[in-house]
């Protein structure tokens, strides 16, 4: 997987949101908000190839959670990212 080009994480009024850069990506009908852990993962993998295993490893390194919880969270997150069209 890889984050799609043209999408960047920004903090606006204390909220982590994904914004589209460039005219081809502009769609004001949806705002993609990320919680702290999702924003952490996005920053770590932006513009690089990654897998669910990569994201699980990053969560385990940063947060005190077990692998099963991390894997479940990552699977749900990447599904949402695919549905939002911000990774490929």
Secondary structure in CASP SS format (residue, H / E / C, confidence):
PFRMAT SS
TARGET T0000
AUTHOR 0000-0000-0000
METHOD secondary structure of the structure
MODEL  1
X C 1.00
X E 1.00
X E 1.00
X C 1.00
X C 1.00
X C 1.00
X E 1.00
X E 1.00
X E 1.00
X E 1.00
X E 1.00
X E 1.00
X C 1.00
X C 1.00
X E 1.00
X E 1.00
X E 1.00
X E 1.00
X E 1.00
X E 1.00
X C 1.00
X C 1.00
X H 1.00
X H 1.00
X H 1.00
X C 1.00
X C 1.00
X C 1.00
X C 1.00
X C 1.00
X C 1.00
X E 1.00
X E 1.00
X E 1.00
X C 1.00
X H 1.00
X H 1.00
X H 1.00
X H 1.00
X H 1.00
X H 1.00
X H 1.00
X H 1.00
X H 1.00
X H 1.00
X C 1.00
X C 1.00
X C 1.00
X E 1.00
X C 1.00
X C 1.00
X H 1.00
X H 1.00
X H 1.00
X H 1.00
X H 1.00
X H 1.00
X H 1.00
X H 1.00
X H 1.00
X H 1.00
X H 1.00
X C 1.00
X C 1.00
X C 1.00
X C 1.00
X H 1.00
X H 1.00
X H 1.00
X H 1.00
X H 1.00
X H 1.00
X H 1.00
X H 1.00
X H 1.00
X H 1.00
X H 1.00
X H 1.00
X H 1.00
X H 1.00
X H 1.00
X H 1.00
X H 1.00
X H 1.00
X C 1.00
X C 1.00
X E 1.00
X C 1.00
END
